[in-house]
Amino acid sequence: MRTNLFCLLLGGLLLACERNPSPPLPSLNGVWQSIGSGWILEIQDSSQYTFYDVTTISCLPTRAASLAEIMESLRVVGDTLSFAKGVMTYKFSRLKQMPSLCTSAVSEQDKREVMYNYEVFAATIREHYAFMELNNINWDLLYEQKREELANAPTEVNLYRTLEETLDTLGDNHAYLEADEALYTSMELNATTEENTAEEQLPEYGDFQIANLVAEHHLVEDMTQASWLMKWGKLTDKLGYLAVKAMWLYADLEVPQTLIDEMGYVDAFVSTFQQMDEGTYVDQEVKGAARIMDRVMADLENTQAIVIDLRFNGGGQDAVSFEILRRFNPNREKIVTAKWKHKEGYSPVHVIHLPAEQAAYTKPIYILISPQTGSAAEAFAIASKALDHTKLVGSSSLGATSTSLEKKLPNGWSFAISNEVYMDTIGQNYENVGVPVVYDFDYPRDRQAFFRSVANDLEADKRDILRMINNLE
């Protein structure tokens, strides 16, 4: 009897499951268009993906690989796909089919055509540059003027110069243009040598060089181990110091030594990560920075305060910045917001939170910034404003806060523009003006003038830092 009843109950449950099956998970397969940024993502057979750069007049494939490469970064809810890259999450909406521009073949000859490349470049600027109004740009006028000039002499050299002049006029702090070696070979890049002026006789410093000079002079106890990107130790018996020279180059990419010998380490590093999926590369950067920060925090945990020196840090990856800042954050915090240029307006605002660190350092933090603190280092500064025990000191930063939107032209050249409005928790944007400080050292805005002002009197620089802390306390 018991067996028969069990079978009847089991049969009923099975019938109920058949009548009310679980809804299938949304499929990743299909065509997805980004909300801002000008991307199309095509996923086929749940195994392969292809990324395209798109404008209203072009569609160019940029990367094709196994879906496993980005699978962990993708989430689908209804007809919206979320793609996490570094600290940002980009939204895509589902399309019914691939746009015809993406299925129309472009001949190799057309890909090299000068005016076509100019039009693709111009369309990208028109559709994605975020700061036309901020920088007082009359785009229609600028476009027509440059187009007419180029049309009168449509050569590759003139194309390069036209694009370069356009980016200069935009005043975009994150813009760059990179052509191929053939173009550079054909250009006369060497200007006529002029007599050296007194200014040219003055010493010039690199950002890593000046950061090393400062740290080596200021530290009464150097605790640095196994790192050339950070230096740390003590400024006084109880005051910790951490110099962060860059927000990238931490990843262990197993760069071939032959490539390093041929190109130099930084160029070889760039060449290697450019062959990778961006999300995978950024994850490696974070892991590398985390390994160093584990040691830093263990060495400095008994100090009464820490100075974090970002004055010579030109940026890198926001994810690295937030991995460092996380060590000082005891509670999950909203730290920055961002939106991207999209159609005639902007995308919905994206909010970034900083995870809590169980063993967070919550004693005073003084974050030194300068006019040479840029990009991801500025992201660190902006995000730090959400933490109660941090103070920004030095001088206002560079004002290059947007993420670079990197694109390729049909002829293979690369360029980037700013398509993102990067803001603090109350919606304040610091593009061009820089992140402000609560204690101003009035550093020179010129790069070499600032570096020399520090290098010429290192003792005064340290004395000013200690005086600042004494005054703020």
C-alpha positions in Angstrom: 0.0 0.0 0.0 2.8 2.5 1.0 4.6 1.7 -2.2 1.6 2.3 -4.4 0.8 5.6 -2.6 4.3 6.8 -3.1 4.2 6.0 -6.8 0.9 7.8 -7.2 2.3 10.9 -5.4 5.5 10.8 -7.5 3.5 10.4 -10.7 1.4 13.4 -9.8 4.4 15.5 -9.1 5.9 14.5 -12.5 2.7 15.5 -14.2 2.7 18.8 -12.4 6.3 19.5 -13.5 5.3 18.7 -17.1 2.3 21.1 -16.9 4.4 23.9 -15.3 7.9 23.7 -16.7 10.6 26.2 -15.4 11.0 29.1 -17.8 14.1 28.7 -20.0 17.0 30.9 -19.3 17.4 33.8 -21.8 19.7 32.9 -24.6 22.9 34.9 -25.2 22.8 34.0 -28.9 21.9 36.8 -31.2 22.8 40.4 -32.0 23.2 43.0 -29.2 23.7 46.8 -29.6 25.3 48.8 -26.9 23.6 51.8 -25.2 26.4 54.3 -25.9 30.0 53.5 -27.1 29.0 52.3 -30.6 29.4 48.6 -30.3 27.6 45.5 -31.7 28.2 42.1 -30.1 27.2 39.1 -32.1 27.0 35.7 -30.3 26.7 32.5 -32.3 26.1 28.9 -31.3 26.7 29.7 -27.7 30.4 29.3 -28.5 31.7 32.3 -30.5 31.5 36.1 -30.3 32.4 39.0 -32.6 32.7 42.6 -31.6 32.0 45.4 -34.1 32.7 49.2 -34.0 29.6 50.9 -35.5 28.6 54.3 -36.6 25.6 55.4 -38.8 27.9 54.9 -41.8 30.2 52.0 -40.9 30.4 48.6 -39.1 33.9 47.2 -38.6 34.8 43.9 -36.8 37.3 44.4 -34.1 37.6 41.1 -32.3 36.4 37.5 -32.8 37.1 34.8 -30.3 35.6 32.0 -28.2 32.6 33.0 -26.0 34.3 31.3 -23.0 36.7 34.3 -23.0 34.0 36.8 -21.9 31.3 34.4 -20.6 31.7 35.2 -16.9 31.3 38.9 -17.7 27.8 38.5 -19.4 24.4 38.6 -17.9 21.0 38.6 -19.6 17.7 39.8 -18.2 14.9 39.9 -20.8 16.2 41.8 -23.8 19.0 43.5 -22.0 22.5 42.1 -21.8 25.0 43.4 -19.2 28.7 43.2 -20.0 31.1 43.9 -17.1 34.5 45.3 -18.2 36.8 46.4 -15.3 34.7 48.5 -13.0 32.1 49.4 -15.6 29.1 47.5 -16.7 27.8 48.3 -20.2 24.2 47.6 -21.3 23.2 46.1 -24.7 19.8 45.8 -26.2 18.8 42.9 -28.4 18.4 43.5 -32.1 16.2 41.3 -34.4 19.0 41.0 -36.9 22.4 42.1 -37.8 22.4 45.7 -39.3 22.9 45.6 -43.1 26.1 47.7 -42.7 27.7 44.8 -40.8 26.8 42.3 -43.5 28.0 44.4 -46.5 31.6 43.7 -47.5 34.0 46.6 -47.8 36.8 46.1 -50.3 40.4 46.6 -49.3 40.6 49.5 -51.7 37.6 51.2 -50.1 39.1 50.6 -46.6 42.1 52.8 -47.6 40.0 55.5 -49.2 40.9 58.8 -47.5 37.5 60.5 -47.4 35.8 57.3 -46.3 38.1 57.1 -43.3 37.6 60.8 -42.5 33.8 60.3 -42.6 34.0 57.3 -40.2 36.2 59.3 -37.9 33.8 62.3 -38.0 30.8 60.1 -37.4 32.4 58.6 -34.3 33.1 62.1 -32.9 29.6 63.3 -33.7 27.9 60.3 -32.1 30.2 59.7 -29.1 32.3 62.8 -28.0 30.9 63.8 -24.6 32.3 67.3 -24.2 31.2 69.4 -27.2 29.3 71.9 -25.0 31.9 71.9 -22.2 34.7 72.8 -24.7 32.6 75.2 -26.8 32.9 73.2 -30.0 30.8 74.0 -33.0 31.1 70.5 -34.5 29.2 71.2 -37.8 31.5 74.1 -38.6 34.6 72.2 -37.6 33.6 69.1 -39.6 32.8 71.1 -42.8 36.0 73.1 -42.5 38.3 70.0 -42.1 36.4 68.0 -44.7 36.8 70.7 -47.3 40.6 71.1 -46.6 41.1 67.3 -46.9 39.0 67.0 -50.0 41.3 69.5 -51.8 44.3 67.1 -51.2 43.1 63.7 -50.1 46.4 62.0 -49.2 47.1 59.7 -46.2 49.5 62.2 -44.8 46.9 64.9 -45.0 44.3 62.6 -43.5 46.6 62.0 -40.5 47.2 65.7 -40.0 43.5 66.5 -40.4 42.5 64.0 -37.7 45.3 65.2 -35.4 44.2 68.8 -35.8 40.6 67.9 -35.2 41.4 66.1 -31.9 43.6 69.0 -30.8 40.7 71.4 -31.5 38.3 69.3 -29.5 40.6 69.7 -26.4 40.0 66.1 -25.4 42.3 65.1 -22.6 42.1 61.4 -23.5 42.3 61.6 -27.3 45.0 59.9 -29.3 45.7 58.9 -32.9 48.0 56.1 -33.9 48.7 55.3 -37.6 50.7 52.5 -39.1 54.5 52.4 -39.6 54.2 53.0 -43.3 52.5 56.3 -42.7 55.0 57.4 -40.2 57.8 56.4 -42.5 56.4 58.6 -45.2 55.9 61.6 -43.0 58.6 64.2 -42.4 58.4 64.2 -38.6 61.7 65.8 -37.9 61.3 69.5 -37.5 64.2 71.8 -38.3 66.6 71.8 -35.3 66.7 75.2 -33.6 69.3 76.6 -31.3 69.0 75.4 -27.7 67.3 77.9 -25.5 67.9 78.3 -21.8 64.7 76.4 -21.1 65.9 73.4 -23.2 69.0 73.3 -21.0 67.0 72.7 -17.8 66.8 69.1 -16.6 63.8 67.1 -17.5 62.3 64.4 -15.4 60.1 61.4 -16.1 57.2 60.7 -13.8 58.7 57.4 -12.5 62.0 59.1 -12.0 60.7 61.9 -9.9 58.5 59.5 -7.9 61.6 57.5 -7.1 63.6 60.6 -6.1 60.9 61.7 -3.7 60.4 58.3 -2.1 64.1 57.6 -1.6 64.6 61.0 0.0 61.4 61.1 2.2 61.4 57.6 3.6 63.2 57.2 7.0 62.4 53.5 6.7 61.9 51.9 3.2 59.8 48.8 3.4 59.5 48.3 -0.4 59.8 44.7 -1.6 59.4 43.1 -5.0 57.8 46.1 -6.6 58.9 48.9 -9.0 55.4 50.4 -9.3 54.9 51.2 -5.6 57.3 52.4 -2.9 56.3 52.4 0.7 57.6 52.8 4.2 57.6 55.5 6.9 58.0 59.3 6.6 58.3 59.5 10.4 58.2 56.9 13.2 54.4 56.8 13.1 53.5 58.2 9.6 53.2 55.7 6.7 53.9 56.6 3.1 52.8 54.9 -0.1 53.9 56.2 -3.5 51.8 54.7 -6.4 53.5 55.5 -9.6 50.9 54.1 -12.1 47.6 52.4 -12.2 48.7 49.8 -14.7 51.6 47.4 -15.5 50.8 45.2 -12.5 49.6 42.2 -14.6 51.8 39.2 -15.0 51.3 38.7 -18.7 54.4 36.5 -19.3 55.7 38.9 -21.8 58.3 37.2 -24.0 61.8 38.3 -23.2 62.6 38.5 -27.0 59.7 41.0 -27.3 61.1 43.0 -24.4 64.6 43.0 -25.9 63.1 44.2 -29.2 60.6 46.9 -28.0 61.4 47.7 -24.4 59.3 46.5 -21.5 56.3 49.0 -21.7 55.8 48.6 -25.4 56.1 44.9 -25.2 53.6 44.8 -22.3 51.1 46.9 -24.4 51.6 44.7 -27.4 50.9 41.6 -25.3 47.7 42.9 -23.6 46.3 44.2 -26.9 46.1 40.6 -28.0 43.9 39.7 -25.0 40.3 40.3 -24.2 40.1 43.6 -22.3 38.2 42.2 -19.3 40.7 39.3 -18.8 43.6 41.8 -19.0 42.1 44.1 -16.4 41.5 41.2 -14.0 45.2 40.4 -14.3 46.1 44.0 -13.5 43.9 43.9 -10.3 45.4 40.6 -9.2 48.9 42.0 -9.6 48.1 45.2 -7.6 46.3 43.1 -4.9 49.4 41.0 -4.3 51.5 44.2 -3.6 48.8 45.8 -1.5 48.6 42.7 0.8 52.2 43.4 1.7 51.8 47.2 1.9 48.9 47.0 4.4 50.7 44.4 6.5 53.8 46.7 6.7 51.9 49.9 7.5 49.1 48.6 9.7 50.6 50.0 12.9 51.1 53.5 11.7 48.9 56.4 12.9 48.2 57.8 9.4 49.3 57.2 5.8 50.2 59.6 3.0 49.3 58.2 -0.4 51.3 60.0 -3.0 49.7 60.2 -6.5 51.3 63.4 -7.6 53.3 61.7 -10.4 50.7 59.1 -11.4 49.3 59.6 -14.9 46.6 56.8 -14.6 46.0 53.4 -16.0 43.1 51.2 -14.9 40.2 52.3 -12.6 40.0 48.8 -11.4 43.5 49.0 -10.0 42.7 52.3 -8.3 39.7 50.8 -6.6 41.6 47.7 -5.6 44.0 50.0 -3.7 41.3 52.2 -2.3 39.3 49.2 -1.1 42.0 48.6 1.6 40.8 51.7 3.3 37.1 51.1 3.1 35.2 49.5 6.0 31.7 49.6 4.5 30.3 49.1 1.0 30.2 52.6 -0.4 28.8 54.4 -3.5 31.9 56.1 -4.8 31.4 57.3 -8.4 28.7 57.6 -11.1 29.1 57.7 -14.9 27.1 58.1 -18.0 28.0 57.8 -21.7 27.2 59.9 -24.7 24.2 58.2 -26.5 22.2 59.5 -29.4 21.2 63.1 -28.6 21.8 62.7 -24.9 23.3 60.2 -22.5 22.9 56.7 -21.2 21.3 56.0 -17.8 23.6 56.8 -15.0 25.8 53.9 -13.9 26.6 53.7 -10.2 29.8 52.1 -8.9 30.2 50.8 -5.4 33.4 50.0 -3.5 33.3 46.7 -1.6 34.0 46.7 2.1 37.3 45.4 3.4 37.0 43.5 6.6 40.4 44.6 7.9 40.2 48.2 6.5 42.7 50.8 7.6 40.5 53.6 9.0 43.0 55.9 10.5 43.7 59.3 8.6 44.6 59.1 5.0 46.2 62.1 3.2 46.1 61.7 -0.6 48.6 63.9 -2.4 47.6 64.9 -5.9 48.9 67.4 -8.5 48.3 68.8 -12.0 50.0 65.6 -13.2 47.6 63.3 -11.4 45.4 62.0 -14.3 42.8 59.5 -15.5 42.6 56.5 -13.2 44.6 58.3 -10.5 41.9 61.0 -10.6 39.3 58.2 -10.3 41.0 57.2 -7.1 40.8 60.8 -5.9 37.1 61.2 -6.8 36.2 57.9 -5.2 38.1 58.7 -2.0 35.8 61.7 -1.4 33.2 59.1 -0.3 35.4 57.9 2.6 35.2 60.0 5.8 38.8 59.5 6.9 40.5 60.7 3.7 41.7 64.2 2.7 42.8 65.3 -0.7 45.8 67.6 -0.6 48.4 69.1 -3.0 46.9 70.9 -6.0 43.9 70.2 -8.2 44.4 67.3 -10.6 44.8 67.2 -14.4 41.1 67.0 -15.3 41.2 64.0 -17.6 38.5 61.9 -16.0 36.7 60.2 -18.8 37.4 56.6 -19.9 39.0 56.5 -23.4 36.6 55.1 -26.1 39.1 53.3 -28.3 38.1 52.9 -32.0 39.7 51.6 -35.3 39.3 53.2 -38.7 38.7 51.2 -41.8 42.4 51.6 -42.8 43.5 50.1 -39.5 44.5 53.2 -37.7 43.5 53.6 -34.0 42.2 56.6 -32.2 40.4 57.4 -28.9 38.0 60.0 -27.6 36.2 60.8 -24.4 32.6 59.5 -24.4 32.0 59.3 -20.7 31.0 61.8 -18.1 32.6 60.6 -14.9 31.2 62.1 -11.7 31.3 61.9 -7.9 28.4 60.7 -5.8 26.5 64.0 -6.1 26.9 64.2 -9.9 29.9 66.7 -10.0 32.1 66.4 -13.0 35.8 67.3 -12.9 36.7 67.2 -16.6 39.1 70.0 -17.5 39.0 71.6 -14.0 40.5 68.7 -12.0 39.6 67.3 -8.6 40.0 70.0 -5.9 41.9 69.7 -2.7 41.3 70.8 0.9 44.9 72.0 1.4 46.6 73.6 -1.7 50.3 73.6 -2.3 49.8 75.7 -5.4 52.0 73.4 -7.6 52.9 74.7 -11.1 50.5 73.4 -13.8 53.4 72.8 -16.3 54.7 69.3 -16.1 58.5 69.9 -16.0 58.1 73.1 -13.9 56.3 71.1 -11.3 58.8 68.2 -11.4 61.7 70.6 -11.1 60.1 72.5 -8.2 60.0 69.2 -6.3 63.4 67.8 -7.4 65.3 71.1 -6.7 64.4 71.0 -3.0 63.3 67.6 -1.8 63.8 68.5 1.8 61.3 71.4 1.4 58.8 69.1 -0.2 58.9 66.7 2.7 58.8 69.6 5.2 55.7 70.9 3.4 53.9 67.5 3.6 54.6 67.2 7.4 53.5 70.8 8.0 50.3 70.2 6.1 49.4 67.2 8.2 50.2 69.1 11.4 47.9 72.0 10.3 45.0 69.7 9.3 45.2 67.8 12.5 
